[in-house]
Amino acid sequence: MLGVRLEVMTTTVTPHFYQAKRQGFSSDLMLHKQAENANGD
């Protein structure tokens, strides 16, 4: 559920993160997800 929510956020706000995710979760994307986790739910 959280993953889907993050996917929607990344595809809407930052397409670059979506491209990185399609390439296989770059380390920067993982760090971004952790930051969203800490700031979000």
MODELLER restraints for C-alpha pairs under 7 A, 6 or more apart:
rsr = mdl.restraints
at = mdl.atoms
rsr.add(forms.Gaussian(group=physical.xy_distance, feature=features.Distance(at['CA:10:A'], at['CA:17:A']), mean=5.97, stdev=0.5))
rsr.add(forms.Gaussian(group=physical.xy_distance, feature=features.Distance(at['CA:10:A'], at['CA:18:A']), mean=5.87, stdev=0.5))
rsr.add(forms.Gaussian(group=physical.xy_distance, feature=features.Distance(at['CA:11:A'], at['CA:18:A']), mean=5.51, stdev=0.5))
rsr.add(forms.Gaussian(group=physical.xy_distance, feature=features.Distance(at['CA:17:A'], at['CA:29:A']), mean=6.32, stdev=0.5))
rsr.add(forms.Gaussian(group=physical.xy_distance, feature=features.Distance(at['CA:20:A'], at['CA:26:A']), mean=6.03, stdev=0.5))
